[in-house]
Amino acid sequence: MMPDSAAIRKAAIEAASQVAGRPIKDRQRLISSGLIDSLSILKLIAQLEKRLNVSIPTDALQPEDFDDLDLIVETVERVAKPGD
């Protein structure tokens, strides 16, 4: 079963804050501001997969898909598949 938007947002805030090493605000830009880089995106995806028990295929994703919390929620809802 897929997590709902609120659960995805909560996981995104926690994961992005951990990867960035500081609290993330709601509309804060992550990629375009330089707060996290391309390697950090992979860490962020891994954290989201773990926290939400989903699989996020990276082959069709772009860094811009993770530039803020709204985009992260939208991306996870669009591409994630339930975990095992």
C-alpha positions, 0 to 999 in steps of 0.5 A: 500500500502506498503512503498518503501525501502527508506521510510522504511530506513528513518523510521528505522533511525528515530525509531532506533535513538529514541529508542537508544537515539542517532543518528544511523549510516548506518552500526552501529550494534544495537543488537550485540553491546548492543545499544538496547536490546530485550525490545527496539526491541519491542519499535522499532517494534511499532515505525516502525508500527506507522511511516509506517502504517503497521503491523509487526507480531513478532512471526517469528522474531529474534533479529538479524533481527534488528541488523542494518538498512539494516536488518531492511529494509529487515525484514520489506519488508519481513514480514510487512502487510499494516495497516488498 
